[in-house]
Amino acid sequence: MASHLILGERSEQTDGSFFEIIVWRLLKPIPPCTHLFKYRLVWIKDGCRQIGFDNERGKGDHFHRLGKEYVYTFVSIEKLIDDFRQEIEKCRDEI
């Protein structure tokens, strides 16, 4: 399936953690998603994924938070990035 990278960013943080945001625009949705984006957003701290948002074939939109998986309702790329950043801030307060 043809895709076009629309966002590729990695940011090292002062605490040694990093986050990565990768978003592709597709020609067709990846089932069961109905939108035209494939994405992977992840925050890694101490070598472990703390927060991760992604969509994969057969599984759809979802996110991972401190080892648990939750359904995610995709609205837009802007909201996805905002939700990702909000989850990082919540998680920072808990660990």
N, C-alpha and C positions, 0 to 999 in steps of 0.2 A: 504494500500500500504506500503510495507516495505521500510524503509529509514534508513540511517546511518548518524548520526551527524558528520560533518567534521569540523565545526567551531562553537564555542560557546564562546562569549567574551562579557564582560560588563566592561566599563571603566568610572569611576567617574572622572569628570573634576574639576579643581580648582574653576570654576565659579558656581558650584552647578549643572551643567547640567551633563548628562551622555549619552553615546552611547552604543548600543547593536548590535552585529552582530551575527546572527544565520544562518547557512547554512547546509542543509541536502542534501545528494546524494540519489537519488531515483532509482528505477528499471525501471520506465517508466515516461515519461514526464507528467506534469499536463497540460491538454489542456487549452488554445491554445498554450502553450509553446512547443518548440521542444527540449529543453535541459533537462538534468537529474538532475536539482537542484531546490530545494524549499528554498527560502531565505526570511529573514526579517532583515533589517538594519534600525535602528531608532536612531535619536538624539532627546532627550527630554530636554527642557530648561524651567524653571519656570512651570513645570508640564504639558507642552503642547508639542505635537509632532511638531517639526520645520521641520525636514527632515525625510523621510521614503521611503525606497525602498523595494518592495515586489512583489511577484507573487502569484496569487490565481486562483483557478479553474474558468474558464469562463471569467476571466478578463485579465490574462496574466501579462507580465512584465510591471511595471509602478512605478512611484515615486511621492511622495507628497512633496511639498515645500511651507511652509508658508500658508497652507490651500488650496492650489490648487493641482490638480492632472495632471500628464503628462505621456505620453507614454514613455517607456524606451526600448531601444534595447540592449538586453543581448548579450555580447560577450564572457566573461569569468568571473570567480570569482574574479580574480585579478583586472580586469577592473571595475567590479561592486564595489569593495571596494575602489578603487581609485576614481571613480565617486562620491561615497558616501562622501568620505572625502573632495573632491573638493566642493561639494554642501554645506557641513557644513561651510567651510571657506568663501564661497560667502555669505552665510546666516548670519554668524557672523558679516560681514561688514554692513549688512542691518538692523539688529535689535539692 
